[in-house]
Amino acid sequence: MTCFGCEKPPCHALGLRPVAVFCAATKTAYRGMEGVEVYDRIRNVRTFSGGMPVIAHPPCRSWSLYCRHQAKPEPGEQELGLWCAEQVKRWGGVLEQPAHSLLWEAAGLPHPSITSRGYAWSIEVWQAWWGYPMRKATWLFFSGIDAGDLPTVPFRLHPRGGDRRAEQRMSKNQRSATTPEFAAWLVEVARRCRP
């Protein structure tokens, strides 16, 4: 017996709660993780039938406060961001976007500056804490988990300055990649979420 159509043993047999990852890159750190269902360009995210927590990385170019004026989103990308937010709200999990994403206002997500209460809240983190080569300010929206139930957030000091030059040397894929440490942390968060 397999789990959700994959070739791996069922997640529950491994003691793992299955998690869905939306809008993943083709070469993603999530691929190969036990109990993780990856939806990428090949596996259409809109075929998701529910029943498990979600980690959503919707395309950010049309939602970026700083880059949307020069972005060339594909048809339906902006709507996909709203759909992802609704799935996280419904099934529990976490949505990730660059800091100051306009998706927060459009989807009615609580701003990170608001004190967290209950099971739907947001924070700002730096992906450098999980080994990303730049600070990369990121907003995370959580649904179905109290702030006190989060796994420990790692903390790494990052040298001041130099981010702009490092970013210029990175490819588009490198800039948008999720580090294995961040992916593992997000999976652990999602497994603790409830709808």
N, C-alpha and C positions, 0 to 999 in steps of 0.2 A: 504494500500500500504506500502511495506517495502523498505528499502534502500539497494541495492546491495546484496539481498538475505538474509539479517539478519532479525531477528524478531522485531527489534525496529522500531519506526516511522521514516519516511524519514528524513534525516539530514537537508534538506533544510526547512522542516516544523518547525524544531527547530532553524532555523537561523544559522546552522553550516555548514561549508564547509567540506565534507568528506575527510578523510585522510587514507592512507594505511600504515600499519606498517609491514615491512618485517622482517622475521627471528626472530620473537619474541619467548621468552620462553613460555612454556605451561602455567605456572603460572606467568603472566606478569601484571605489573601495568596498561597496556593499556586496558586489558580486562574489559569490562563494561563501558568504556568511550564513551560518546555519539558521534556518527559520526565517529568512528574509526573502520576500518576494519583490523582485526588482521590476519596475515599470519604466521602460526607456522608449526610445524612438521606435524600436521593433515591437515591443509589447505595449500596446496602446493603453494608457492609464485609464481611459474612459471605459475600459472593460472591467475595471475593478468592481467586484460585487459586494464588498463590505465584509463585515465580520471580524476585522482585526484593526489594531491601531495603525496609524499612518505617520510616515515621515515625508513631508512634502517639500520639494525644492522647485517650485514653479519657476519658469523662465522669468528673469527679473528685468530684462532690458526695457520693457514697456512700463514697468512700475518704478524704475529708478528715478529718484528726485534729480540726480545730477546728469544722467545719460539719456533719458527718454527722448529728448529733443533730437538726438542723432541716431536713435535706435531704428532698426528696420525689423520689427517683429513679424513673425509669420502669422497668417490669418488664424484667429482663434486663440492666440497666445494669452491675450489679456483675460479673456473669459476663462481660460484654463486656470489662471491664478485664483480667480474667485471660486471656481469649482473645487480646487484643492483646499482652500480655506474652509469651505463648507464640509468637506470630507473629514478634515481634522476636527472640526467642531462636533461632527456627528459620531465619529468612531474613536475619538481620542488620539493623542499623538502630539506632534510638533511640526510647525511650519517654519522654514528658514528663508530669510531674504536679507539682502544688504541693508545696513542701517538706513533709516529714513525712507523706507519703501512706501510708496503711495498705496500699496495694497492694503495696508493697515486701515486707512480711512475708508477705502472703497468696500472692504469686507466687514467693517465694523469690529475690528480687532482692538483690544485694549492697548493703548500706547505704553511703551516700556517705562515711561516716567510716572505712570499711575501705580500706586502701591498695590501689590498683588493681593487679591482676596479670592478665595474659593478655588475653583478648578479650571478657570479660563483666564490666563494672564500672559504677559510678555516681559522679556528682559533684553538688554543689550549685552553682547559678549564680544570678545575679540577672538578670532579664530587662531591667532598666534598661541593661545593657551593650549591648543591641541596640535601644535607643531606646524601650522601654516607659516610660510616664510615671511609674511607681512602681518601687521596687526589685524587688518580686515574687520572693521566694525560690522557686526551682524545682529539683526533682530531675530528673536525666536518667540513664536507664539505657542503656548502650551494649552492643551485641552485634556481634561480628565486626570490631572495630577496636581497635588498640592505642592507648593514650593519646598516644603520640608521633606518631601518624598523623592526629590531629585537625587541622582547619584552625585557624588562629590565632583565639583567643577575643578578641573586641573588648573594650575596657575603656573605660567612660565613667564619669566621676565623677558622683555623684548627690548633690544637696543633702540634708543631714540633716533628718529630720523632715518633716512635711507630708504623708506618704503617706496617712494615715488620711482627711484631708479630701479629698484628690485622689480616693481610692477612692470616697468617698461621693458625689461628683459624677459618677462614671462609671456608665454603664448596665451591665447584666449582660453584654451582648455586648461592650462595650468592655473590661470586666475580663477576659474570657476570650479576647480576640483575640490572635493571634500577629502580631507586627510583621513587615513585609516583610523586614527585616534578619535577624531570628531565623529566619524561614522559609527564607531563602536559605542561611543557615549550616547549618541542620538538613538541608537537601537535599544540600549539599556533604558533610556528615558521612555521610549514608546512602549516597551514591554511592561512598564509600571503604570501606564495610563489606562483608564477605564472610560467607556463611552458615556 
